[in-house]
Amino acid sequence: MKWNHIKSKLLFKYTLSYIAIFLIPLVILTIFIYQSAVQNLRSEIEQTNVNQMVQAKTVIDERMKELQEIATRIAYDEQLTSYWAHHPYYSRETIGALTKYKATSSIINELYLYFRGDELIFSPQGMERIDVFTNKYKFQSWSKTDLVQDLNTVRYPTMRPAEIVDQGDSVQKSMLAYLVPITPNNPTPHGTVMYLINESNLTDLIESILTNYNGMTYIFDNNGQVLAANHQGETITEEDVATLYQLEPGTHSLTLDGESHSVVSVKSDSGWSYVTAMPSSQFFSRIVHIQTFIVLVFSLVVVMGTILAIILARRQYHPISDLMEFIRIKTVSDAATSSNELEWIKNTLNDYSQRIDLQEPYARNHILLLLLKHGHTAELTTEFKETLGLRFNRSYYFVVCMGWEAHAFPIDANPDRRSVLQLINELELPEHSVHVYGVELPQPNRLALIVGFNTDTGDEARLQSLMESIVEKLRKLVTEQAGLPPAIGSGTRYSQAEQLNQSYIEASTAFESSMLNGQGSTTFFNKLSGPQHNCSFWVPMDVLLKLVQSLKQGSYDVAVQMVSTALNNLKAEQPSVALLRCICFDILNTMLKTALELGIHHVVSEIPRLTSFDSLEQLEKKLIGLAADICAHVEAKSETEESSLIEQITAYIDDHFTDYNLSLGVISSRFSISSSHFSRSFKEKMGINFSQYIWQKRMDEVIRQLLYTNDSLKDIITRVGYLDTPNFIRKFKKEMGCTPGQYRKMHNRNEASNSPDDEDEEYSG
């Protein structure tokens, strides 16, 4: 550092300013953090315990519901009727069925089936006399007489609190008895299912709630009885226990046995209460550690911040240096001079920029489709269009439709692929300032081009020749890229972009004619109408063609314009009444025929009303109403068909997601839909893209087979359509937090024939 820099007051001011700017907020923030830590630590721990308690409650409620469902299935199992159970031969099947039901729940210690008034009781170990059973299980407070009476009289599912059970041979366990009458919901049940459950099976489910803290947990039934408890060495009075049961759900502060406790209470829909009580002194010991940690961090930050402030002050000594440093940070990344905030802002801006770049082609294509369909996008500003690179500043515009036959290409060489789209996305032809925008249409193998060009000539023949030369150049470019010439239909040119919907209708009409003429042919709409009739007032062919095409595409604006054009000519010429009615019926017949071709049969009933008119104005209103009806039907049908198609495709994917060859190309070819259009429509309807949906379906199937089969990991992964086993294991671990083998082992639904962890090591290694 130079000597004049050391003596500079400005540098000293800069240094003090930076230290103050960083130190003052740091002191305020440190005080705020410390106070918040002291005040919120307890509530955070309690809220964590509430969340974990809710999870434990949910698990236990599900287990209890599972036991009731087992009892229901037992009630309707023909192998577990009294006849089968007492039959000398079929009783073995009864024992086997009970064994199966016991295995379906992990918390059942023993399962017994008792038919009321019977002297026998049945279990997976066999049958025994009821007096033998009562001698085998001696409950501390449940006498033999009461036990037998409860088995014969209980009418509702009843859980007895945990108590010590003497099983003989000095074996004593704390167990709960759960009695469920069968048949369920019957005022006169014929039997009772009794589950014996170790108290630890319930308390173990909520032990994790206390984590590193000491405390007590209780499970109360809806009558306030303690069903299960874990004291962890603490004891409280019965009055305190009753107080815990009466608490409302949430967090509370209570004094229990002379010591302050933090209490969390949760209630289930069944009426059970789950309560945990922890000594509050444990929280304050944590505050001491936080205070020490904050002081150390504060000291370290002050030292590092002071050093950083001096460095920044030196670098920001002159205003010009300020500006140059800013420019350098924008152009070259330098960790020594850039702050975390600026880096974060820069990364965020880059991220948003990338997202916009990804969505821009879809927004651009959507706007162009609206322009083709409606002729205007009034709801979108000019600035927004220019942001997407859309500028309509040429003298003339016309639309070209091109496409290929459905089976002209194999799936892997479909002309709808990205290379063709990239070619015609935006194209410049220097001669006559030709600018082309490409639009992907929903139909497979179909594209539309919006062509704009400048010219000073007003000669019709020269303009037509120029259009033909432009279309020919476009045909050659697309043919070179796709490898097969497309069928092309060209609309009429217009001087305003708002009239592109008419040109699109004309181009679609010409394209249909071009497809009839064979692959590679080119048709111009103005050549379809042929020579005019001798009668100048007869409706021109091009007007009828545009009217038909506008109705087929649901373009109401163009249809109304064509009806008005046809009738205005008649008004000007004023033919005889008889000839006038013939011409009007020609227009009406054209519209009715189109409606019937579209499957709109109800218009037949409207014929008497449509054919009765006294003036051209009255006929025009009726024809416009008919056009509105047809266009509305076409729009509704199009939306319904697209929604139905996506549902059909989704059902097909659900049935074939295990096929390794399933892809966008296969789907597009099978259902005759553009792959890009399908991809966008699928994501819009399902909320996720095609590949994510396939992955999730395969993941769900792998998890199901991991839990319910003993098949090897490689066989399962291959079976669901994923051939790269190591890559699948890596993706599985990234999403689930563990490998497939570890997942199977943790859930322990079945015993695999080989070690899951070994399989993971083999494939991931």
WOJOQUI-V849593 format. One record per helix or strand. SS is the DSSP state (a for helix, b for strand). FROM is the first residue (numbers start at 1). LEN is the number of residues. Records with the same first field share a line. If there is no record, write none. Layout:
BEGIN
SS=FROM-LEN, FROM-LEN
END
This chain:
BEGIN
a=3-5, 9-67, 78-3, 82-5, 91-13, 130-7, 144-10, 199-12, 238-9, 281-35, 319-13, 340-35, 382-6, 411-3, 418-7, 431-3, 460-23, 497-21, 525-3, 541-12, 556-18, 577-21, 601-11, 616-41, 664-8, 675-12, 690-19, 713-7, 725-12, 740-8, 756-9
b=110-6, 120-4, 126-4, 138-2, 158-9, 172-11, 191-8, 216-5, 226-5, 250-7, 259-9, 273-7, 396-8, 426-4, 434-7, 446-8, 487-4, 494-1, 522-3
END
